């Protein structure tokens, strides 16, 4: 495996250090549970851990991560994207090093937009107009698809509309989820399905892969998804090869577009007995050379900004140049040690709102009360 | 030492063990339910009945309670009805009866998680055999209306055999001479069922109801594997809610509050059934054999004459 080759190189460069890698279950929820159980039990079985962008404040608050501020001097921090740096910083200390980045993107069909004389939309309203126009004239083609199942990905989708309308979930450590901006954004998402009819009801149970399949078979004009889909669309034999464009997500008129940040960070287990070796490995894995190698081989998007001007990388993967601006604007989900609990209570509320079981206002009010109860514990 | 004293002494080890594994945890959960406790952040403080107050205004709790009540009442009544039907059929003599009895038990023998995974595929919108057979494109587990009913259906499929087997055992202890006597008196089969089978089966039916209601009320694995509580929590039962709060977000305080409420509900259900059961027992003791009370009225003499 490619990743093993990289670890072998590290072992050659650092005689005396042996690295063992273990694969965790594919579901991020199960990975989270694995870490929580082992770290709460003060396990020293692993030294390095790879963390989803939403876990770092929680793990830091629980005291499970080693402070890594000294690994990233002030001037080196600017070389990383600001979103991931936010996500790994807890109470002004850095607890993990951003390893690779992900963010929501708008995929569109270049050929169809050109055929009907449109340019990629900058506002949601334009997107609706184009999606309607094209899908009414192209048989069997949906307007706009996204991920609406009750799971973490739904929060990523919804937040992009909240932010794109000037809303948010938390502000200064308190819930502001029941704001009029958020209600308006959520109403718009529901309207995509019911009123504008550009989004098929199937999105309310869809995660990334089903939407990627539909778009990849040429059956949608627009899709919100993560960067991974690009390489699959450009493979030989793909029905949409050469017909796909990407742009930052639209926003509401007069507001700034934002996309939800994903990606993984490397941290060190507080109970590790090999901290020096672990720090060397983190430095190695997050170094520009290794990030570039991972981008070229596995397709991980580097967390260091300079690599997006790297001539060789751009030549091999021209797509990557588009991503710099999107990643610069990508925002982390609420950076709070309580995020995992908050996510648990807002997922069903968002799901109820977009599938029409509750009105957006009811769902947001209920979410507001439940977040309040969770945060009360700090008092 | 009297016989009685010795008896008491012999049960002490069992009582100690029982109190250790059941009574102590029950009280500990109740104690936890009065706390705001987050183990991983070392937060633990007394909150009095704060958790219970929040529970009263917690829509998600009421929704879970509603879902649980719906699941329990629908699945238990269907299982009882179908189970009774199957038990009556299997109680009649016919060829391959032993084999058929064994086959009926198969759904009950499959581990719940396995059968839930199996049904997840049966219900699959695109590749599921159910949509293939009825030629539809219904999103069984994704639509708020169908999801809960799909879970009920799976549970009925899985647990009806258990109900049938228990009822069959009950049928077999009903003395055959009662049926013979009824037949001699010319009673029709519906009449025999109403006046002999059903009253004598009553204690077994109540036992079945206790088992099934309690099991259904605490349902976790079947629904959790099938839907995870979605869509939009329309299939989230109390146990799933408690699990998510306790183990996915590690809020031990509120999670325990939810568990205490589940415990109180199941407690109330058992008390209700046990009352019914003991009343039934007393009644039966009084009426054995039921024919004496005139449960089967003697048909008019004329009819008998016609038969002769």
Interface residues (C-beta under 8 A of the other chain):
Chain A: X29 X33 X36 X40 X58 X61 X62 X149 X150 X202 X204 X205 X337 X340 X341 X344 X345 X348 X351 X352 X355 X357 X358 X366 X369 X370 X373 X374 X376 X377 X378
Chain B: X36 X38 X39 X40 X41 X43 X54 X57 X58 X59 X60 X139 X141 X142 X144 X228 X229 X230 X231 X232 X233 X234 X236 X244 X245 X247 X248 X249 X250 X251 X254
